[in-house]
Amino acid sequence: PRTVNPEKHPHDEKQITVSVDNRGQLYLDQDILLPRQLVSQLSDIRLKSPDKRIMIKADKDLNYGSVREVMMMCNEAGFTGVGLIVEKLKERE
């Protein structure tokens, strides 16, 4: 997603980034995962480090439904507060 004035949240050690590319491929940080693997790994992380936060970075061409599915996977793994990483819109967009 893109916005005119995105909030600034610097990456820290408590943040986990889940990314989705334009084909719907899932990444946990840099690792490529299937949906069931993502839920399993996030569940393990949640048990070991309940203070971790999830940030989702989705390709701008993905529809909201695809992003929502990833949010639901994060919720299934026990993460209730999931944030979105957005980019700032350029002047002409």
N, C-alpha and C positions, 0 to 999 in steps of 0.2 A: 504493500500500500504506500501511497504518497500523500503528503499533506503540505500545506503552506508553512506551518510552524510546528514541526515535530518537537515533542518533549525530548530533552537530552538526558539520557540515562547511560552513563559510561559503563562499559563492560567491567564486571568484577568477578571475583572468584566464586560468588554465590549464584552467578548467572549461568544457565545452560541454554544454548542456542539450538533450536530445532529449525531446520531450513527445508523449504519445499521448492524445487525448481519448476520450470514451465511444463515439464512432463509429469509432474506429480511425484517425482522421486524424493524420498525423505532422507534427511541427513541429521545425525545427532553430532553436533560440532562438525567434524570432518568425515565421520563414518557414514557410509550408505547403509540404510536399513529398510527392511520390509515393515509394514504397519505393525504386525504382531511382535517383531523384534523391538520396535520403538517402544511400545507399551511395556514390554518386559524389562527393557533396560531402564526406562524412566521409573518403573516401579522399584527396581533395585536401588536406584539413586535416591529415591524418596525415602526408602527405609534406612539407608545409611546416612543421609544428609537431609533431614526434613526442612532445613532452612534454605535450600536451593530454590531458585526462581527460574521459570521457563520463559524464554522470549522466542517468539516465532518470527522467522524471516521468510516471507513468501514472495515468489516471483510476481511481478506486477501484472502479468497476463493471466494469472490464476483467478478463477471465479471465487466468490465468497464461500460457496458450498465446499470447495476443496479445502480452504483454510479452516472452515468450521469443523470439518472432519478431523483435522490435525488437533484442533483445540479439544475436541471430544476425546481423542486418544490421550492427550495430556491429562485431562480430567479423570479418565479411566485409571490412569497410573497413580492418581492421588494428588495431583497438582490442581488446586482450585483457582489460583490466581495466575493466569497466563497473559503475558503481554505481547504486543506486536511491535516489531521493529519496522519503522517507516522511513522513507527517504523524503527529503525536502523537494517540493516541486520546483522546477526551473522556471524562470520568468515567462517563457512562451508557452508553457503547458497549460 
